Amino acid sequence: MAALSSPLRVCRGILKELRTVQGPTYKKSLAYNYVMDQFRKNKVTGEKYCRAQHEALHDSHSYLCLLASTRNHMILHNLYHGKGDRSVEEAAGLVGLRLPTQPGGKGWEK
């Protein structure tokens, strides 16, 4: 998301992230109303071309990046930290290692 895209695309991206987080009732939330009000307020008309519109687009793009990054962080956090303590065998398996076996056929003793 390094390059700025159109305001409509950024607005849709923000609304998609809100829908992912809040579910089907996202249109009733304060965040939805605020985002829509800001995009309507900074809409470019034929008579208006100013620096503030570009700043608002940059701010909205940054907010979209924050929402997407936070969602991805939570997915990764739940994937790797949601299971609690792991056994020694599971921890070794995560990094691609196997524990040595003891003479006599027994594995690692706890």
Secondary structure, 3 states (H helix, E strand, C coil): CCCCCCHHHHHHHHHHHHHHHHHHHHHHCHHHHHHHHHHHHCCCCCCCCCHHHHHHHHHHHHHHHHHHHHHHHHHHHHHHHCCCCCCHHHHHHHCCCCCCCCCCCCCCCC
